[in-house]
């Protein structure tokens, strides 16, 4: 079986899309070849049975033409690909479907985000199946929806034995988007005198850069710069090390998407404090709080002192192993591609 996988970037160092490399590799272990169409990528990041076509261009029309040309070449090869996986960007499914579906090539849209758009509605209509983490992590109603877990590389995030002392070291990882609810996290940590927080992540848009500045100002206004750090992005290979040094991850992401770092942290046996209702079945009650409720979050942070964090972390890793491993993710994609 051959597959086509379309993504923005193939780079294991990327703090945003580095996890995609493990997903492509897991697919490659199950099929004869994966043809990867990417806007950008580095050499040598994927197994030898993967071929990478880059469609980067200085203009949007140029990218579209190069994308369609590369896809047409792959569809013309024998054996024909069984399916195309459009990773996160609905435009990939929209552009691919008119070429792929008439040839019997299934179009699988992978999408997990809270934002619905007209483009996403169109992508849902033209895709064969829509794959996501949980039923609540796709923002539109769809009979095509299939929940397959988040696809975490457990080997890259091994369980870590941690010791508890008097200080509560917290970490929040991710882009400085207002959707992450980081202001609430900062205000909550400021209320707990023996808690420290490191927030690390990229700021890729004007809105995210402006929000990062707002967070830095808030830390200064609250007088907690000695305990709260707004840090630079963590290179993908360093994420596991950062998680290993923490007592808990804090996540206040708005409903409708579940950050993969929640599951990566759980894979390292790190407890996660989170507000997202999509995580209700994944996290026990003592690790959840109402979104944007700084007082409730500060109470949860204080309560960490009385919990067996290692036992909680081991249970979370077991859940990742059962429902969210990259192996399970790849098995489900191949199963859908084979229909």
Rosetta blueprint (number, residue, H / E / L):
1 X L
2 X E
3 X E
4 X E
5 X E
6 X E
7 X E
8 X E
9 X E
10 X E
11 X L
12 X L
13 X L
14 X L
15 X L
16 X L
17 X L
18 X L
19 X H
20 X H
21 X H
22 X H
23 X H
24 X H
25 X H
26 X H
27 X H
28 X H
29 X L
30 X L
31 X L
32 X L
33 X E
34 X E
35 X E
36 X E
37 X E
38 X E
39 X E
40 X E
41 X E
42 X L
43 X L
44 X L
45 X L
46 X L
47 X L
48 X L
49 X L
50 X E
51 X E
52 X E
53 X E
54 X E
55 X L
56 X L
57 X L
58 X L
59 X L
60 X H
61 X H
62 X H
63 X H
64 X H
65 X H
66 X H
67 X H
68 X H
69 X H
70 X H
71 X H
72 X H
73 X H
74 X H
75 X H
76 X H
77 X L
78 X L
79 X L
80 X L
81 X L
82 X L
83 X E
84 X E
85 X E
86 X E
87 X E
88 X L
89 X L
90 X H
91 X H
92 X H
93 X H
94 X H
95 X H
96 X H
97 X H
98 X H
99 X H
100 X H
101 X H
102 X H
103 X H
104 X L
105 X L
106 X E
107 X E
108 X E
109 X E
110 X E
111 X L
112 X L
113 X E
114 X L
115 X L
116 X L
117 X L
118 X H
119 X H
120 X H
121 X H
122 X H
123 X H
124 X H
125 X H
126 X H
127 X L
128 X L
129 X E
130 X E
131 X E
132 X E
133 X L
134 X L
135 X H
136 X H
137 X H
138 X E
139 X L
140 X L
141 X L
142 X L
143 X L
144 X L
145 X E
146 X E
147 X E
148 X L
149 X L
150 X L
151 X L
152 X E
153 X L
154 X H
155 X H
156 X H
157 X L
158 X L
159 X L
160 X L
161 X L
162 X L
163 X L
164 X L
165 X L
166 X L
167 X L
168 X E
169 X E
170 X E
171 X E
172 X E
173 X E
174 X L
175 X L
176 X L
177 X L
178 X H
179 X H
180 X H
181 X L
182 X H
183 X H
184 X H
185 X H
186 X H
187 X H
188 X H
189 X H
190 X H
191 X L
192 X L
193 X L
194 X L
195 X E
196 X E
197 X E
198 X E
199 X E
200 X E
201 X L
202 X L
203 X L
204 X L
205 X L
206 X H
207 X H
208 X H
209 X H
210 X H
211 X H
212 X H
213 X H
214 X H
215 X H
216 X H
217 X H
218 X H
219 X H
220 X H
221 X H
222 X H
223 X L
224 X L
225 X L
226 X L
227 X L
228 X E
229 X E
230 X E
231 X E
232 X L
233 X L
234 X L
235 X L
236 X H
237 X H
238 X H
239 X H
240 X H
241 X H
242 X H
243 X H
244 X H
245 X L
246 X L
247 X L
248 X E
249 X E
250 X E
251 X E
252 X L
253 X L
254 X L
255 X L
256 X L
257 X L
258 X L
259 X L
260 X H
261 X H
262 X H
263 X H
264 X H
265 X H
266 X H
267 X H
268 X L
269 X L
270 X L
271 X L
272 X E
273 X E
274 X E
275 X L
276 X L
277 X H
278 X H
279 X H
280 X L
281 X L
282 X L
283 X L
284 X L
285 X H
286 X H
287 X H
288 X E
289 X L
290 X L
291 X L
292 X L
293 X L
294 X H
295 X H
296 X H
297 X H
298 X H
299 X H
300 X H
301 X H
302 X H
303 X H
304 X H
305 X H
306 X H
307 X L
308 X L
309 X H
310 X H
311 X H
312 X H
313 X H
314 X H
315 X H
316 X H
317 X H
318 X H
319 X H
320 X H
321 X H
322 X H
323 X H
324 X L
325 X E
326 X H
327 X H
328 X H
329 X H
330 X H
331 X H
332 X H
333 X H
334 X H
335 X H
336 X H
337 X H
338 X L
339 X L
